[in-house]
């Protein structure tokens, strides 16, 4: 995160449960890249990380002043293979909306999570 006035680095956050990389098209990338971008509201920034449900995929809520996690939620695994955050996130009054992964024969609906704690919304 950069300071708005100076453009200097304020803090960094590694959105991964561990340091693990793999080769993709000749380059090493994290097993948990942030492909959602970051969406912020009030003093919380939200992002999603991960490529493959079998490695686990995650949502994060971060304090924008410190970069410390407010909560971390594992949303993708073998029981929840649609929990793969790879498109822009959206927010509503009390929900964080994760767009579905499309292609490769997959058709799924967006999934909503509670902004308060990352639990799946009803």
Beta strands, then each sheet from edge to edge (+ up, - down):
strand 1: 21-24
strand 2: 27-30
strand 3: 39-41
strand 4: 44-49
strand 5: 57-63
strand 6: 69-76
strand 7: 89-91
strand 8: 95-98
strand 9: 111-114
sheet 1: 1+ 2-
sheet 2: 3+ 4- 5+ 6-
sheet 3: 7+ 8- 9+
end
